[in-house]
Amino acid sequence: MNHRIRRVIRRVFGTAMVVSAYSVAASTHAAGLIDQPYPGALTLGVDLTDAGRRITKVVETIPVQPGEVTLFYPQWLPGDHAPSGPIDGVTGLIITSGGQRIIWRRDLEDMFTLHVDVPEGSTSLNLDFKYLSPTEGGGTGDGISATTRLVDLNWNQVAFYPAGYTSRSIEVRPSVKLPMGWNFATALDTLSAGNGSVQFAPVSFEKLVDSPLVCGLNFERLDLAPGAKVPVHLNVVADHPADLIVKEEQLKAYQRLVTQVNALFGAHHYDHYDFLMTLSEDTGHFGLEHSQSSDDRLSAAFFIDPETYLSGADLLPHEYVHSWNGKFRRPAGLATPHFNLPMHGDLLWVYEGLTEYLGEVLTARSGIYTPEQFRDALALAAAEMDKRPGRGWRPLQDTADAAQRLYYTPDAWSNWRRGVDFYSEGLLLWLDVDTRIRERSTGKRSLDDFLRAFYGVDDGSYVVMPYAFEDIVSALNKVQPDDWNTFLRQRLDSTDPAAPLGGLARGGWALTYTDTPTELFKAKEKVHKHVDLIDSLGVDIDAGDSVGTLRDVLWKGPAFAAGLAPGMKIIAVNGDKYDPDQLMEAIKAAKTSTQPLELLVQNLDTFMTVRIDDHGGLLYPHLVRTTGADLITEIAKAKK
């Protein structure tokens, strides 16, 4: 079956569980799954006291019966949408039973599966191993997760589980040992804590993987819902105490975020919610959603430096929305019954694209963005798609279908090959939907009505409610009758290279370019350490080295036409040693000159002189007001 096959199988696993027909048929791991409680509880002890060397010690006990037993290491991770389980970090694995060491064998086709012959008389397997946190890289599945003063623990990294059962039917009793003096936060319930040892309440393996833990020497816990029946907290760990200082206005803004999200959806799907924020220059920087928490890793100066704060302002709103969109309501192809079944990302334009849109909207409604900064964020997304010539061959749908590969593609030629563009193009798609509803209902309805109807059901429940494409179409039609099926399919399957800017136009604004960057543009340039001239010369330059290494080159842009490619290095500009400020001055000067810009470029071990005959000057994206109703400003207003 391909992505057009929408039939789903509904199976009763104690609670309703929906998985795509293709997911079940495609893997032998799905055959004969048991959703009755696994006989006996797993115990999992994790020792983090060697965090400084990024070594985690793990002891796990798995009740078993004699005979052949298959163990899984989690491979397909929710939120990663890919088979990103970091099994290469598992080392020194020794399995024993009854005091005797047992031989284990890795499956020759599935590297995440182990086979063990359990001898007669054995009742459990005891696993002893070390997990080595990476020392470089920043991905969610295998990013750096430990420093000398803090640790981000994702339980999927340190646990095996028995095959043949749904992950929700396997009970685990987890515990953790922390360095002395450290504090921690997690969505798990604590049974006891003392002298650095913490015992958590029994939990399903599914919920364990969905409940990361952060801990550290420097820790702060802030109440984002004072007096509310359902608690929401911001838990921050940092390498340095000074980085924990949260300004009063920043705290109030995140408290408004909770208020605005609840007003938007009208229901919640957690007993309590914990933002788990890590502030460090020595870990990866990203966000990963969970049902009752989010793993949010940012630069150390996030609360201190205004540009760093502005650059990452939309991270927490984005991840918080995922509690509704992605965790509670989930595409059927991503609602797999355990972590070693392939996931299908065909609806990631909803899962991530809608969340990207709502993340920006809620950043504005919470007052973290000003209305102008909200428009600047939309301008960045619009400009990104405006410089995506790859739209001419690869439709939005394929960026979702191929997500498990595209998350790991390089920056080089990203505008031509396309990456996980269902974020930015998905944002523009849902802006289009929102403004279309507002226009056709003459302001009586908006996307907010769809959100409340689709996500604001079963208040307090966090039992997953999967959906298919037809469910989205049906829910939209109930809010505003229209041919949503045709509208969405045209957008998803289009190979028109022109940027999809209908939502901006209907919202009363248009994308334009001026020679002055916005505050948000400059902030993202600074934090991500690049010189973004994609809209000017058609190059994106690494700002982290002394030479102008090209991260990307715009396909068929001015630099492309002159022969430049990603990986090349700009050594000199018009005869002078390369400097980013000097390059920008040269681009400005070229606007009023007939002479081409001259670059000395290194390509591996060869050098060449390149002349770029472009006189457009520096160009940066903005939105400009046009005619009609100003729906963009209306969308950004806080709900009362």
Residue pairs with C-beta under 8 A, 6 or more apart in sequence:
1 21
1 22
1 25
3 344
3 346
3 397
3 401
5 21
5 22
6 468
6 469
6 470
7 21
8 18
8 19
8 20
8 21
8 332
8 466
8 468
9 18
9 19
9 20
9 21
9 24
10 16
10 17
10 18
11 17
11 18
11 19
11 35
13 35
13 166
13 168
13 169
13 337
14 35
14 168
14 169
15 463
16 463
16 465
17 35
17 166
17 335
17 337
17 464
17 466
18 332
18 335
18 464
18 466
19 30
19 332
19 333
19 335
19 336
19 337
19 341
19 466
20 332
20 333
20 344
22 333
22 344
23 30
23 333
23 336
23 341
23 342
23 343
23 344
24 30
26 342
27 340
27 341
27 342
29 72
29 163
29 338
29 340
29 341
30 337
30 341
32 164
33 164
33 165
33 166
33 337
33 338
34 164
34 165
34 166
34 169
35 165
35 166
35 168
35 169
35 337
36 169
37 169
37 171
38 63
38 162
38 165
38 169
38 170
38 171
39 63
39 65
40 63
40 124
41 63
41 171
41 172
41 173
41 202
42 60
42 61
42 62
42 63
42 159
42 161
42 170
42 171
42 172
42 173
42 205
43 60
43 61
43 172
43 173
43 174
43 175
44 58
44 59
44 60
44 155
44 158
44 159
44 172
44 173
44 174
44 175
44 208
45 58
45 59
45 60
45 174
45 175
45 176
45 177
46 56
46 57
46 58
46 153
46 155
46 158
46 174
46 175
46 176
46 177
47 56
47 57
47 58
47 59
47 176
47 177
48 56
48 146
48 151
48 153
48 176
48 177
48 178
48 179
48 215
49 57
49 177
49 178
49 179
49 196
50 56
50 57
51 146
51 147
51 148
51 150
51 151
51 179
52 146
52 147
52 148
54 132
54 133
54 134
54 135
54 144
54 145
54 146
55 130
55 131
55 132
55 133
56 130
56 131
56 132
56 133
56 146
56 151
56 153
56 157
56 158
57 130
58 127
58 128
58 129
58 130
58 131
58 158
58 159
59 126
59 127
59 128
60 126
60 127
60 128
60 159
60 160
61 124
61 125
61 126
61 127
62 71
62 124
62 125
62 127
62 160
62 161
62 162
63 123
63 124
64 97
64 118
64 122
64 123
64 124
64 125
64 162
65 118
65 123
66 118
66 119
66 120
66 121
66 122
67 117
67 118
68 115
68 116
68 117
68 118
69 115
69 116
69 117
69 118
69 125
69 162
69 163
70 113
70 114
70 115
70 116
70 162
70 163
70 164
71 104
71 113
71 114
71 115
71 116
71 125
71 160
71 161
71 162
71 163
72 112
72 113
72 160
72 161
72 162
72 163
72 338
72 339
72 340
73 85
73 87
73 90
73 112
73 113
73 114
73 159
73 160
74 85
74 112
74 156
74 159
74 161
74 209
74 339
74 340
75 83
75 84
75 85
75 87
75 112
75 339
75 340
76 82
76 83
76 84
76 85
76 336
76 339
76 340
76 341
76 342
76 343
77 84
77 85
77 140
77 141
77 156
77 209
77 339
78 209
78 210
78 327
78 334
78 339
79 140
79 288
79 289
79 290
79 322
79 326
80 140
80 141
80 288
80 407
81 334
81 343
81 345
81 348
81 351
81 403
81 404
81 407
82 141
82 343
82 403
82 404
82 405
82 407
82 408
83 112
83 342
83 404
84 139
84 140
84 141
84 142
84 407
85 112
85 141
85 156
85 157
85 339
86 134
86 141
86 142
86 157
87 111
87 112
88 142
89 131
89 132
89 133
89 134
89 142
89 157
90 129
90 130
90 131
91 129
91 130
91 131
91 132
92 128
92 129
92 130
93 104
93 127
93 128
93 129
94 101
94 127
94 128
94 129
95 101
95 102
95 104
95 116
95 125
95 126
95 127
95 128
96 102
96 125
96 126
96 128
97 118
97 119
97 122
97 124
97 125
97 126
98 119
98 121
98 122
100 119
102 116
102 117
102 118
102 119
102 125
103 116
103 117
104 114
104 115
104 116
105 114
105 115
105 116
106 113
106 114
106 115
107 113
107 114
107 115
110 340
112 340
113 163
113 340
114 160
116 125
118 125
127 160
131 157
131 158
133 144
133 145
133 146
134 142
134 143
134 144
134 145
135 144
136 144
137 143
137 144
137 284
138 144
138 283
138 284
138 285
138 286
139 284
139 286
139 407
139 408
140 284
140 286
140 288
140 295
143 283
143 284
143 286
143 297
144 282
144 283
144 284
145 151
145 152
145 153
145 154
145 157
145 283
145 284
146 152
146 283
147 239
147 280
147 282
147 283
148 239
149 216
149 217
149 218
149 238
149 239
149 240
150 214
150 215
150 216
150 217
150 218
150 237
150 238
150 239
150 278
150 280
150 283
151 214
151 215
151 216
152 212
152 213
152 214
152 276
152 278
152 283
152 295
152 297
153 176
153 212
153 213
153 214
153 215
154 209
154 212
154 295
155 174
155 208
155 209
155 211
155 212
155 213
156 209
156 339
159 172
159 205
159 208
159 209
161 167
161 170
161 205
161 338
161 339
162 170
163 340
165 338
166 206
166 337
166 338
167 204
167 205
167 206
167 209
167 337
167 338
167 339
168 204
168 205
168 206
168 207
168 337
169 204
170 204
170 205
170 206
171 202
171 203
171 204
171 205
172 202
172 203
172 204
172 205
172 208
173 199
173 200
173 202
174 188
174 200
174 203
174 208
175 197
175 198
175 199
175 200
176 184
176 197
176 198
176 200
176 213
176 215
177 196
177 197
177 198
178 184
178 196
178 197
178 198
178 215
179 196
179 217
180 195
180 196
181 217
182 196
182 215
182 216
182 217
182 219
183 215
183 216
183 219
183 237
184 198
184 213
184 214
184 215
184 219
185 213
185 214
185 215
185 219
185 221
185 233
185 235
185 237
185 274
185 276
186 200
186 211
186 212
186 213
186 214
186 274
186 276
186 293
187 210
187 211
187 270
187 272
187 273
187 274
187 290
187 291
187 292
187 293
188 200
188 201
188 203
188 208
188 211
188 213
189 200
189 201
189 203
190 198
190 199
190 200
190 201
191 199
191 200
191 201
192 198
192 199
193 199
203 211
206 338
207 291
209 339
210 290
210 291
210 292
210 327
211 290
211 292
211 293
212 276
212 288
212 290
212 293
212 295
213 276
214 235
214 237
214 276
214 277
214 278
214 295
215 237
216 237
216 238
216 239
216 278
218 237
218 238
218 239
218 240
218 241
218 243
218 244
219 235
219 236
219 237
219 244
220 235
220 236
220 244
220 246
221 233
221 234
221 235
221 236
222 233
222 234
222 235
222 236
222 246
222 251
222 254
223 231
223 232
223 233
224 232
224 233
224 234
224 251
224 254
224 255
224 257
224 258
224 275
225 231
225 232
225 255
225 258
226 255
228 258
230 268
230 270
230 271
230 272
230 273
231 272
231 273
232 258
232 272
232 273
232 274
232 275
233 272
233 273
233 274
233 275
234 246
234 251
234 254
234 274
234 275
234 277
234 316
235 274
235 275
235 276
235 277
236 244
236 246
236 277
236 278
236 279
237 277
237 278
237 279
238 244
238 278
238 279
238 280
238 300
239 279
239 280
239 281
239 282
239 300
240 300
242 304
243 279
243 300
243 301
243 302
243 303
243 304
244 279
244 303
245 303
245 304
246 303
247 303
250 303
250 309
252 367
253 366
253 367
253 368
254 275
254 316
254 366
254 368
256 365
256 366
256 367
256 638
257 316
257 317
257 320
257 362
257 366
257 368
258 320
260 362
260 365
260 366
260 638
260 639
261 317
261 320
261 321
261 324
261 362
262 268
263 639
263 640
264 358
264 362
264 448
264 451
264 452
264 639
265 324
265 451
265 452
265 455
265 456
266 452
266 456
266 459
267 455
267 456
267 457
267 458
267 459
267 460
268 323
268 459
268 460
269 291
269 323
269 324
269 327
269 328
269 458
269 460
269 461
269 462
270 291
270 292
270 323
270 462
271 292
271 460
271 462
272 292
273 292
273 293
273 320
273 323
274 292
274 293
275 293
275 294
275 296
275 316
275 319
275 320
276 293
276 294
276 295
276 296
277 296
277 297
277 298
277 302
277 316
278 295
278 296
278 297
278 298
279 298
279 299
279 300
279 301
279 302
279 303
280 297
280 300
281 299
281 300
283 297
284 297
285 297
285 298
285 299
286 297
287 294
287 295
287 296
287 297
287 315
287 316
287 318
287 319
288 294
288 295
288 319
289 319
289 322
289 323
289 326
289 327
290 322
290 323
290 327
291 323
291 327
291 328
291 462
292 323
292 462
294 316
294 319
294 320
294 322
294 323
295 319
296 315
296 316
296 319
298 308
298 312
298 315
299 305
299 308
299 312
299 527
301 308
302 308
302 309
302 312
303 309
306 523
307 519
307 522
307 523
307 526
307 527
308 523
308 526
308 527
310 373
310 519
310 520
310 523
311 520
311 523
311 524
311 526
311 527
311 528
312 527
313 363
313 368
313 369
313 373
314 359
314 360
314 363
314 368
314 369
314 377
315 359
317 358
317 359
317 360
317 362
317 363
317 366
317 368
318 355
318 356
318 358
318 359
320 362
321 355
321 358
321 359
321 362
322 355
324 451
324 455
324 456
325 350
325 351
325 354
325 355
325 358
325 455
326 334
326 351
326 352
326 355
327 462
327 464
328 455
328 461
328 462
328 464
328 465
329 454
329 455
329 465
329 466
329 467
330 351
330 464
330 465
330 466
330 467
331 344
331 345
331 346
331 347
331 348
331 350
331 351
331 466
331 467
331 468
332 347
332 466
332 467
332 468
333 343
333 344
333 345
333 346
333 347
334 343
334 344
334 345
334 347
334 351
334 466
335 464
335 466
336 342
336 343
343 404
344 401
345 351
345 400
345 401
345 402
345 403
345 404
346 397
346 400
346 401
346 469
347 400
347 467
347 468
347 469
347 472
348 400
348 403
348 420
348 422
348 426
349 396
349 397
349 400
349 422
349 425
349 426
349 429
349 492
350 426
350 472
352 420
352 422
352 423
352 426
353 422
353 423
353 425
353 426
353 427
353 429
353 430
354 426
354 430
356 381
356 423
356 424
356 426
356 427
357 426
357 427
357 430
357 431
357 434
358 430
358 451
360 369
360 374
360 377
360 378
360 381
360 427
361 374
361 635
361 636
363 369
363 374
363 377
364 370
364 371
364 373
364 374
364 635
364 636
365 636
365 637
365 638
365 639
366 638
367 638
369 377
369 636
371 633
371 636
373 518
373 519
373 520
374 632
374 636
375 509
375 623
375 632
376 518
376 519
376 520
376 521
376 622
376 623
377 520
378 427
378 431
378 504
378 509
378 623
378 632
379 511
379 518
379 621
379 622
379 623
380 520
380 521
380 524
380 621
381 424
381 427
381 428
382 428
382 499
382 501
382 504
382 511
382 621
382 623
383 511
383 513
383 535
383 621
384 421
384 424
385 391
385 421
385 424
385 425
385 428
385 499
385 500
385 501
386 499
386 501
386 511
386 621
387 415
387 534
387 535
387 538
387 554
387 557
388 415
388 418
388 421
388 425
388 497
388 499
389 415
389 416
389 497
389 554
389 555
389 556
390 415
390 416
390 417
390 418
390 555
391 418
391 425
391 494
391 495
391 496
391 497
391 498
391 499
392 495
392 496
392 497
393 495
394 417
394 418
394 495
395 492
395 493
395 494
395 495
396 421
396 422
396 425
396 426
396 429
396 491
396 492
396 493
396 494
397 492
397 493
399 406
399 418
399 419
399 420
399 421
399 422
399 425
400 422
403 420
403 422
406 418
406 419
406 420
407 419
407 420
409 417
409 419
410 566
411 540
411 551
411 552
411 566
412 551
412 552
412 565
412 566
412 567
413 552
413 553
413 555
413 566
414 552
415 534
415 552
415 554
415 555
416 555
425 500
428 499
428 500
428 501
428 503
428 504
429 488
429 491
429 500
429 503
430 447
430 503
431 503
431 504
431 507
431 635
432 491
432 500
432 502
432 503
432 506
433 447
433 450
433 476
433 487
433 503
434 446
434 447
434 503
434 631
434 635
435 502
435 503
435 506
435 507
435 631
435 635
436 480
436 482
436 487
436 503
436 506
437 445
437 446
437 447
437 449
437 450
437 476
437 479
437 480
438 445
438 446
438 629
438 631
438 634
439 506
439 629
439 631
440 480
440 482
441 480
443 629
445 479
445 480
446 635
448 639
449 479
450 475
450 476
450 479
453 475
453 478
453 479
454 467
454 472
454 475
457 465
458 465
469 488
472 484
472 488
473 484
473 485
473 488
476 482
476 484
477 484
491 500
494 500
499 511
501 510
501 511
504 510
504 511
504 623
504 632
505 626
506 628
506 631
507 629
507 630
507 631
507 632
507 635
508 625
508 626
508 627
508 628
508 629
508 630
508 631
508 632
508 633
509 623
509 624
509 625
509 626
509 630
509 632
510 623
510 624
510 626
511 621
511 622
511 623
512 621
512 622
512 623
512 624
513 535
513 619
513 620
513 621
513 622
514 619
514 620
514 622
515 588
515 617
515 618
515 619
515 620
516 620
517 525
517 620
518 620
518 621
518 622
521 532
521 620
521 621
524 532
525 531
525 532
525 543
529 542
529 543
529 544
530 540
530 541
530 542
530 543
530 551
531 540
531 541
531 542
531 543
531 548
531 580
531 583
531 584
532 540
532 541
533 539
533 540
533 541
533 583
533 584
533 587
533 618
534 540
534 552
534 554
534 557
535 619
535 620
535 621
536 587
536 616
536 617
536 618
536 619
537 557
537 558
537 559
537 587
537 597
537 612
537 614
538 553
538 554
538 557
538 558
538 559
538 560
539 550
539 552
539 553
539 554
539 557
539 559
539 564
540 550
540 551
540 552
540 553
541 548
541 549
541 550
541 551
541 570
541 580
541 583
542 548
542 549
542 550
542 551
543 580
547 569
547 570
547 571
547 578
547 602
548 569
548 570
548 571
548 578
548 580
548 583
549 567
549 568
549 569
550 559
550 564
550 565
550 566
550 567
550 568
550 569
550 570
551 566
552 566
553 559
553 560
553 564
553 565
553 566
554 560
558 612
558 613
558 614
558 616
559 612
561 612
562 610
562 611
562 612
562 613
563 608
563 610
564 599
564 601
564 610
565 603
567 603
568 601
568 602
568 603
569 601
569 602
569 603
570 578
570 583
570 599
570 600
570 601
571 577
571 578
571 599
571 600
571 601
571 602
571 607
572 578
572 599
572 600
573 579
573 582
573 583
573 586
573 597
573 598
573 599
573 600
574 586
574 597
574 598
575 598
575 600
576 582
584 618
586 597
587 597
587 617
587 618
588 617
588 618
590 596
590 597
590 614
590 615
590 617
591 615
591 616
591 617
592 615
593 615
594 615
596 611
596 612
596 613
596 614
597 611
597 612
597 613
597 614
598 609
598 610
598 611
599 609
599 610
599 611
599 612
600 607
600 608
600 609
600 610
601 607
601 608
601 609
601 610
623 632
